[in-house]
Amino acid sequence: MQLHQQVASWRKAAEAKGINFFSFTLVREPISFAFSVYNDLCVMRGQCGGGLNAFMEMDWVNKQTQFLNTGWSKFYQGRRRSNRTEDMGPSESEAALLFTKMKSILDWVGPSECLVNDTIPLLKYYIPSIGVDNFSSSNVVKKDLDGILYKSMLSHNELDYLHSIMRLDTMLYQNVVNHYGSSCFACASPVSSFSGP
């Protein structure tokens, strides 16, 4: 995990100064994540385009797992999918190790779909000075823009294909929900998971 050493040093520095330290991150359901990235990068920022065909050609192979492992994920450049081995993302064993590292260094990991139900109340508990009223749930992408794509636009074959190339991200997401829990109905659908090495 890219931030493993940094989080450990922050925790040590906080403890030395008698400051409470709470580390957390969020993960997102992989297909919703891909649509959000496409709509932001390609529609809102105009850095790519081409509609559903362009979306399906983009490099979506386990991007959250790749980012959390290395701190870098190439889809931010609107890069097209590649068949080169070095572009295929992390291995299953690397993904399992990532989840193990996340559990060891982070106090909590939650699904972004449940930010209001899970994350905000948890932060309020650990950081009483923050006001929950200061947080609001909103979409970055304006729904009335031309070119916005939605999951409902996918055929069953396209959806199956995305599930196959996002398998490790899906397992990471489900492991997070299973391990840390969630009060959201959106997070309740069972997906097979792995327990790690």
N, C-alpha and C positions, 0 to 999 in steps of 0.2 A: 504494500500500500504506500503510495507516494508520500503521503503526509505522516506516516507512522512516526518517524524520528522527530518531525516538527511538533506534532501533538504531544509526544512524550516530553520534549524539552519545555513546552509551554506548561504542561502539568507540573513538572518539577519546579519550574520558576515560581508558579503560583503557590505551590505548597511551601516553598521556602519563605514566601512573604505572608503566609497565612491567609491567602485568598482562595475562596472556593473556585473550583474549576469544573466546568461541565462541557464535554465535547460531544458534538452530534453532527449528523449529516442526514440528508434526505435522498431517497431513490425514487424513481418514477416508473410506473408501469411502462414497459419498453415501447409498445406500439404508440401509446399516447405521447410518450416522450419524442418519438420520431416525428409524429405529426406536428407537435409543438415546435420542434427545431426547424422543420421545413417551413412552416407558416411564418416563423420569425425570420429565419435567414433568407428565404426565397421570396416570400410575399411582402413582409413588412420592410425588409432591408433591400430587396431587389437584387440580391447577389447571385441568384440562380432562378430558374423558373422552368416552365415546361409542363406544369400540371402533374397529373397522376403518373404519367409515364416517367417523367424526370424523377419524381419521388421514388418510384420503384427501382430506379437505376442508381440511386445514391447509396453510399456505403453505410449501411445500418448494422453491420455485424458486431453485436455485443458491445456497443459504444459506451454504455455506462460502466461496464466491467473494465473495459480498456481504459477509460478515463480515470477511474478510481485506482487502477493498478499503476498507471504511468503519469497521470496528470495531463495527458494529451490525447485528443481524439480528432482525427482528420476530417470528420464530416463538417466541422465548423468552417471549412474552406469550400464547402459544397462539392467535395470530391466525389467522383463516380466510383462505383463498386469495382473492386479489383479481384482477380483470382490469384494474385501472388501470395505466397505463404506468409510473408512478413506483414501483410495487410489483413490477415484473417482474424486478428484480435487474439485475446488470451486463450490458453488451453483450458480444459475443464479443471485440471489440477491447480492451475493458477487462479482460476475463479473461486475454487473451493478454499484455497489458501487466503484469498482476499477476504472472504466472509469471516474466516477465523481471525484474521488480523483486525478486521473491523470490530469484532466482538471484544478483542483484547485491549484495543486502544480507545475506542469510542464509548461514551456512557450510554448513548442511545442512537438508533438509526430508525427513521420512520419513512413511511410512504408519503410522497408529496401530495397525493390525492386527499390525504387526511390532515393537512396542515392545520386547519381550524379546529378540528375535533381532537387531535392528538398532540401536535407539536406546540401550539400556542399555550394550551393549559400546562403542559410540562415545563415550558420555559417560564411561565408565570410562577410555577411552584419553586423552581430553582433560582429565579431572578425576580423576587417580589416587586422590585422597583419598576419593572416594565409594565406598561399599561396595555392590556389586551385590546382596549378600544383603539389603540394606535395601529393595529393590524387590520387589514381588510383583504378579502379574497377577491382577486380580479384577474382577468386574462390579459396578457400582454398584447395578444393579437386581437384586432377589432374584427368581430364576426361579420361585418357587412362589407369587407374588402373583397374585390374580385380576386379570384385565384386561391382563396382559402380552401384547404383540403380537410376532409373529415374521414375518420375510420369507416364510417358507414358507406363510403364510396368504393371500398375495396370489395373485390369478388372473394369467394371462399378460397380459391386457389392463391390469390395474392396474399390473403391473410395467413394461410397455411405456410406460404413461403417466408413471410416475415417472421412468423413464430419459429420457423426452423433456423433462421440466421440469427435470431435474438434469444436462442435457447438459454445461454448462460446468463444473460441479463434477466430473463424471466425467472430462472432459478434463484438468482441473487435477490430479486424483488420478493419472491415468495418466501425465501429463507428469512429475510428481514421481517416480513409480516408474521411468519410463524414464530420467530424467536422473540421479537420485541412486542408483538401484539398490535392490534389496531381496533379502534372502535368504529371504523368505517365499513359500511356494507360493500363499497366498491372494492375493498381489499379482501373480501371473503372467499373469492373463487379459488378452489384448490388447484394447484399446479404441482407437478412432481418436483421434488427438491433433492439435493444431495447434502450429505452431512460433512463432507470434507475428508482430507486425508487422515 
